[in-house]
Amino acid sequence: MVHLQGKIASFYACEYRGASNFHIRRADDHSDMVTDYFAGSFYNNVTQMINTLCPLPAKFPAGCLIRGKDNKRANRLGIARRIGIVMKVSSYGYYTLLMADTGIEESYSYERDLEAV
């Protein structure tokens, strides 16, 4: 078990299969088998668990000039080849962009579809 910032991360280590059952819960929250309540969240792999405990920094900080890449998803969402400024970045990679062509703030969540200008 690992205690970090009021959260407890745990996993099951097996000699032959490696590790499994990656789990995070609050330190003051406990599972209750009588009511079928399981505290916290389970993750598929250790990378997901670590990124939840310590999120990676944003690829584009606030104030950065960006452009939408010309790819299938960016075209479908209407961000391709458009230029904007990053106004705000949330902790989970959601960007608030001020678009140059419309002057309207838009939310966007796929940082791999953006590039610095």
C-alpha positions in Angstrom: 0.0 0.0 0.0 1.1 3.6 -0.7 -0.3 6.6 1.2 -0.2 9.8 -0.8 -2.1 13.1 -0.3 -5.0 11.5 1.6 -5.3 8.6 -0.8 -4.3 5.0 -0.5 -3.1 3.1 -3.6 -2.8 -0.7 -3.5 -2.3 -3.6 -5.8 -1.9 -7.4 -5.6 1.6 -8.7 -6.5 1.8 -12.3 -7.8 5.1 -14.1 -8.2 4.3 -15.5 -11.6 1.9 -13.1 -13.2 3.3 -9.7 -12.1 0.7 -7.4 -10.5 -3.0 -6.9 -10.7 -6.0 -5.3 -9.0 -4.8 -1.7 -9.1 -7.0 0.3 -6.7 -7.2 3.8 -5.2 -9.4 5.0 -2.3 -9.6 7.9 0.1 -7.8 7.3 3.4 -11.0 7.8 5.3 -13.2 5.6 3.1 -13.6 1.9 3.7 -15.4 -0.9 1.9 -18.5 -2.4 3.6 -19.2 -6.0 2.7 -22.6 -5.9 4.4 -24.0 -3.3 2.1 -22.0 -4.3 -0.9 -20.1 -1.0 -1.0 -16.6 -1.0 -2.5 -14.7 2.2 -1.7 -12.5 3.7 -4.4 -11.8 2.9 -8.0 -10.0 0.0 -9.8 -7.6 0.6 -12.8 -6.5 -1.7 -15.6 -2.8 -1.0 -15.2 -0.2 0.7 -13.1 0.1 3.6 -15.5 -3.5 4.6 -15.1 -3.2 4.3 -11.3 -0.1 6.5 -11.2 -1.5 9.1 -13.5 -4.6 9.4 -11.3 -2.5 9.9 -8.2 0.0 12.3 -9.8 -1.5 13.8 -13.1 1.0 14.7 -15.8 1.4 18.4 -16.5 -0.5 19.9 -19.4 1.1 19.7 -22.8 0.1 23.3 -23.6 0.1 25.9 -20.7 -2.2 28.8 -20.5 -1.3 31.6 -22.9 0.1 29.2 -25.6 -0.8 29.8 -29.2 -2.2 26.6 -30.7 -3.6 25.2 -34.0 -5.8 22.2 -34.6 -4.1 19.4 -36.5 -5.6 18.3 -39.8 -6.7 14.8 -38.9 -10.0 12.9 -38.9 -11.2 13.7 -35.4 -10.2 17.4 -35.4 -12.1 17.8 -38.8 -15.1 16.0 -37.3 -15.1 18.3 -34.2 -14.4 21.5 -36.3 -11.0 22.4 -34.8 -8.8 21.4 -37.7 -6.5 24.3 -39.0 -8.1 26.8 -36.6 -5.9 28.9 -34.4 -6.5 29.9 -30.8 -5.0 30.7 -27.4 -5.2 28.4 -24.4 -7.1 30.3 -21.8 -7.4 27.7 -19.1 -6.2 24.1 -18.4 -8.0 21.8 -16.1 -6.3 19.0 -14.1 -7.4 16.3 -16.5 -6.3 17.8 -19.8 -9.4 19.8 -20.7 -8.5 23.1 -22.5 -10.5 26.3 -22.7 -9.5 27.8 -26.0 -10.2 31.4 -27.3 -10.6 30.9 -31.0 -9.1 33.6 -33.3 -11.7 33.2 -36.0 -14.8 33.6 -33.8 -13.6 35.2 -30.6 -15.6 32.6 -28.6 -14.2 30.4 -25.9 -14.5 26.7 -26.7 -13.8 23.6 -24.6 -11.6 20.9 -26.0 -10.2 17.7 -24.5 -7.9 16.0 -27.0 -4.5 17.5 -26.7 -3.0 15.2 -29.3 -5.1 17.0 -31.9 -3.5 20.3 -31.1 -0.1 21.6 -32.0 1.9 24.7 -30.9 2.2 27.4 -33.6 
